[in-house]
Amino acid sequence: MATETRGGEAAAKDEGKGKGTRKRTSPALFVRQVIAELRKVIWPTRRELITYTSVSLVFVLVMVALVAGLDWALHKGVFWVFG
């Protein structure tokens, strides 16, 4: 570890002190924990979901139009200068 200042055996002896050893959780426990967390989520209503999706799509379409417009303008400008 980059923060260790002592090397060798002293560092190896101190690794386990003061901290509990972390065990891996079983897949079943992990799934139970995920389901418990998903139950806490406040899911959007159908109306909210449609609104959020519409706003996102409109924003993406505006950004695509902006980038396409700039690309077209730069294309015409470069061909006018060098063409």
MDAnalysis code that builds the backbone (N, CA, C; Angstrom):
import MDAnalysis as mda
import numpy as np

u = mda.Universe.empty(249, n_residues=83, atom_resindex=np.repeat(np.arange(83), 3), trajectory=True)
u.add_TopologyAttr("name", ["N", "CA", "C"] * 83)
u.add_TopologyAttr("resid", np.arange(1, 84))
u.add_TopologyAttr("resname", ["MET", "ALA", "THR", "GLU", "THR", "ARG", "GLY", "GLY", "GLU", "ALA", "ALA", "ALA", "LYS", "ASP", "GLU", "GLY", "LYS", "GLY", "LYS", "GLY", "THR", "ARG", "LYS", "ARG", "THR", "SER", "PRO", "ALA", "LEU", "PHE", "VAL", "ARG", "GLN", "VAL", "ILE", "ALA", "GLU", "LEU", "ARG", "LYS", "VAL", "ILE", "TRP", "PRO", "THR", "ARG", "ARG", "GLU", "LEU", "ILE", "THR", "TYR", "THR", "SER", "VAL", "SER", "LEU", "VAL", "PHE", "VAL", "LEU", "VAL", "MET", "VAL", "ALA", "LEU", "VAL", "ALA", "GLY", "LEU", "ASP", "TRP", "ALA", "LEU", "HIS", "LYS", "GLY", "VAL", "PHE", "TRP", "VAL", "PHE", "GLY"])
u.atoms.positions = np.array([
    [0.837, -1.163, 0.000],
    [0.000, 0.000, 0.000],
    [0.888, 1.235, 0.000],
    [0.467, 2.294, -0.648],
    [1.291, 3.485, -0.796],
    [1.444, 4.251, 0.509],
    [0.542, 4.079, 1.460],
    [0.615, 4.844, 2.702],
    [1.460, 4.163, 3.767],
    [1.909, 2.947, 3.519],
    [2.739, 2.253, 4.506],
    [4.123, 2.867, 4.550],
    [4.617, 3.095, 5.759],
    [5.955, 3.658, 5.904],
    [6.949, 2.608, 6.337],
    [6.461, 1.520, 6.956],
    [7.356, 0.447, 7.386],
    [7.243, -0.705, 6.410],
    [8.321, -1.356, 6.156],
    [8.269, -2.486, 5.239],
    [8.624, -3.762, 5.957],
    [8.589, -4.835, 5.234],
    [9.055, -6.114, 5.754],
    [8.101, -6.754, 6.731],
    [8.670, -7.427, 7.743],
    [7.897, -8.233, 8.679],
    [7.021, -7.402, 9.593],
    [7.470, -6.209, 9.980],
    [6.692, -5.378, 10.900],
    [5.347, -5.020, 10.277],
    [5.343, -4.684, 9.016],
    [4.099, -4.343, 8.336],
    [3.204, -5.568, 8.210],
    [3.790, -6.727, 7.950],
    [3.016, -7.949, 7.797],
    [2.350, -8.341, 9.113],
    [3.034, -8.125, 10.252],
    [2.462, -8.478, 11.550],
    [1.293, -7.577, 11.912],
    [1.388, -6.281, 11.559],
    [0.378, -5.310, 11.964],
    [-0.854, -5.308, 11.064],
    [-0.829, -5.997, 9.948],
    [-1.943, -5.937, 9.011],
    [-3.257, -6.349, 9.633],
    [-3.290, -7.397, 10.413],
    [-4.534, -7.909, 10.954],
    [-4.964, -7.245, 12.245],
    [-4.121, -6.443, 12.870],
    [-4.443, -5.861, 14.173],
    [-5.408, -4.695, 14.037],
    [-6.360, -4.627, 14.967],
    [-7.256, -3.498, 15.049],
    [-8.409, -3.530, 14.066],
    [-8.321, -4.318, 13.059],
    [-9.385, -4.379, 12.062],
    [-9.903, -5.805, 11.993],
    [-11.222, -5.944, 11.928],
    [-11.790, -7.274, 11.763],
    [-11.535, -7.761, 10.354],
    [-11.373, -9.036, 10.221],
    [-11.166, -9.566, 8.881],
    [-12.491, -9.531, 8.140],
    [-12.434, -9.144, 6.888],
    [-13.643, -9.029, 6.085],
    [-13.867, -10.323, 5.334],
    [-15.067, -10.874, 5.484],
    [-15.408, -12.105, 4.787],
    [-16.305, -11.761, 3.611],
    [-16.223, -12.579, 2.606],
    [-17.090, -12.384, 1.447],
    [-18.507, -12.798, 1.804],
    [-19.484, -12.083, 1.278],
    [-20.875, -12.457, 1.511],
    [-21.274, -13.519, 0.496],
    [-22.236, -14.314, 0.877],
    [-22.708, -15.353, -0.039],
    [-23.582, -14.703, -1.115],
    [-23.703, -15.335, -2.262],
    [-24.566, -14.783, -3.319],
    [-26.016, -14.618, -2.867],
    [-26.509, -15.544, -2.048],
    [-27.891, -15.451, -1.571],
    [-28.075, -14.215, -0.689],
    [-27.118, -13.948, 0.198],
    [-27.190, -12.762, 1.051],
    [-27.124, -11.501, 0.204],
    [-26.277, -11.493, -0.797],
    [-26.161, -10.343, -1.687],
    [-27.494, -10.053, -2.375],
    [-28.146, -11.097, -2.887],
    [-29.435, -10.921, -3.570],
    [-30.480, -10.401, -2.590],
    [-30.511, -10.927, -1.375],
    [-31.460, -10.434, -0.362],
    [-31.224, -8.961, -0.059],
    [-29.967, -8.559, 0.039],
    [-29.648, -7.167, 0.317],
    [-30.049, -6.261, -0.842],
    [-29.846, -6.734, -2.061],
    [-30.241, -5.948, -3.235],
    [-31.750, -5.765, -3.257],
    [-32.488, -6.831, -3.007],
    [-33.948, -6.741, -3.003],
    [-34.421, -5.798, -1.906],
    [-33.804, -5.862, -0.735],
    [-34.171, -4.963, 0.362],
    [-33.921, -3.504, -0.019],
    [-32.813, -3.235, -0.710],
    [-32.522, -1.861, -1.131],
    [-33.494, -1.400, -2.209],
    [-33.859, -2.291, -3.126],
    [-34.797, -1.914, -4.181],
    [-36.183, -1.606, -3.622],
    [-36.551, -2.220, -2.505],
    [-37.836, -1.920, -1.883],
    [-37.861, -0.513, -1.307],
    [-36.694, 0.047, -0.984],
    [-36.615, 1.398, -0.426],
    [-36.712, 2.486, -1.490],
    [-36.527, 2.093, -2.755],
    [-36.511, 3.065, -3.839],
    [-37.910, 3.620, -4.059],
    [-37.987, 4.938, -4.275],
    [-39.259, 5.563, -4.635],
    [-39.318, 5.573, -6.161],
    [-40.106, 4.690, -6.722],
    [-40.188, 4.554, -8.164],
    [-41.066, 5.659, -8.734],
    [-40.728, 6.191, -9.927],
    [-41.556, 7.243, -10.522],
    [-42.895, 6.687, -11.000],
    [-43.888, 7.562, -10.986],
    [-45.196, 7.171, -11.524],
    [-45.100, 7.138, -13.045],
    [-46.136, 6.619, -13.684],
    [-46.142, 6.547, -15.144],
    [-46.050, 7.960, -15.744],
    [-46.754, 8.897, -15.175],
    [-46.741, 10.280, -15.680],
    [-45.331, 10.884, -15.543],
    [-44.699, 10.680, -14.386],
    [-43.342, 11.193, -14.182],
    [-42.363, 10.546, -15.154],
    [-42.520, 9.250, -15.355],
    [-41.629, 8.531, -16.264],
    [-41.753, 9.070, -17.688],
    [-42.980, 9.314, -18.134],
    [-43.196, 9.869, -19.473],
    [-42.602, 11.269, -19.570],
    [-42.786, 12.074, -18.523],
    [-42.234, 13.428, -18.516],
    [-40.713, 13.402, -18.565],
    [-40.084, 12.607, -17.725],
    [-38.617, 12.517, -17.697],
    [-38.069, 12.031, -19.036],
    [-38.729, 11.025, -19.608],
    [-38.283, 10.486, -20.893],
    [-38.424, 11.528, -21.994],
    [-39.536, 12.248, -22.006],
    [-39.763, 13.282, -23.022],
    [-38.719, 14.389, -22.920],
    [-38.468, 14.851, -21.711],
    [-37.477, 15.910, -21.516],
    [-36.100, 15.431, -21.969],
    [-35.753, 14.209, -21.641],
    [-34.449, 13.669, -22.035],
    [-34.330, 13.571, -23.556],
    [-35.364, 13.074, -24.207],
    [-35.323, 12.938, -25.665],
    [-35.251, 14.296, -26.353],
    [-36.012, 15.272, -25.868],
    [-35.976, 16.611, -26.457],
    [-34.585, 17.218, -26.283],
    [-33.989, 17.065, -25.100],
    [-32.644, 17.585, -24.863],
    [-31.644, 16.945, -25.812],
    [-31.709, 15.635, -25.965],
    [-30.778, 14.936, -26.857],
    [-30.975, 15.404, -28.294],
    [-32.216, 15.555, -28.740],
    [-32.475, 16.010, -30.105],
    [-31.958, 17.435, -30.327],
    [-32.115, 18.315, -29.347],
    [-31.594, 19.675, -29.459],
    [-30.069, 19.653, -29.557],
    [-29.426, 18.840, -28.744],
    [-27.966, 18.755, -28.780],
    [-27.480, 18.169, -30.104],
    [-28.179, 17.178, -30.634],
    [-27.816, 16.595, -31.925],
    [-27.952, 17.655, -33.020],
    [-29.035, 18.427, -32.990],
    [-29.232, 19.486, -33.987],
    [-28.140, 20.548, -33.864],
    [-27.764, 20.912, -32.646],
    [-26.719, 21.908, -32.432],
    [-25.377, 21.420, -32.993],
    [-25.003, 20.198, -32.667],
    [-23.735, 19.649, -33.147],
    [-23.767, 19.481, -34.667],
    [-24.883, 19.019, -35.210],
    [-24.993, 18.853, -36.665],
    [-24.909, 20.213, -37.356],
    [-25.539, 21.230, -36.791],
    [-25.467, 22.579, -37.365],
    [-24.052, 23.132, -37.341],
    [-23.363, 22.975, -36.226],
    [-21.971, 23.428, -36.144],
    [-21.083, 22.657, -37.115],
    [-21.307, 21.358, -37.242],
    [-20.533, 20.541, -38.164],
    [-20.750, 21.015, -39.596],
    [-21.988, 21.276, -39.963],
    [-22.306, 21.735, -41.314],
    [-21.668, 23.099, -41.583],
    [-21.760, 24.020, -40.596],
    [-21.195, 25.355, -40.761],
    [-19.668, 25.297, -40.900],
    [-19.019, 24.493, -40.080],
    [-17.575, 24.362, -40.184],
    [-17.171, 23.701, -41.498],
    [-17.948, 22.727, -41.936],
    [-17.699, 22.061, -43.218],
    [-17.744, 23.078, -44.352],
    [-18.783, 23.879, -44.388],
    [-18.929, 24.903, -45.443],
    [-17.806, 25.931, -45.341],
    [-17.459, 26.332, -44.107],
    [-16.392, 27.311, -43.920],
    [-15.047, 26.807, -44.397],
    [-14.722, 25.574, -44.083],
    [-13.437, 24.998, -44.503],
    [-13.386, 24.878, -46.010],
    [-14.476, 24.433, -46.655],
    [-14.465, 24.298, -48.100],
    [-14.464, 25.669, -48.789],
    [-15.031, 26.669, -48.150],
    [-14.982, 28.022, -48.725],
    [-13.554, 28.574, -48.681],
    [-12.850, 28.332, -47.536],
    [-11.493, 28.837, -47.386],
    [-10.516, 28.060, -48.261],
    [-10.578, 26.740, -48.238],
    [-9.592, 25.914, -48.929],
    [-10.080, 25.371, -50.279],
    [-11.343, 25.556, -50.585],
    [-11.877, 24.926, -51.799],
    [-11.889, 25.811, -52.935],
])
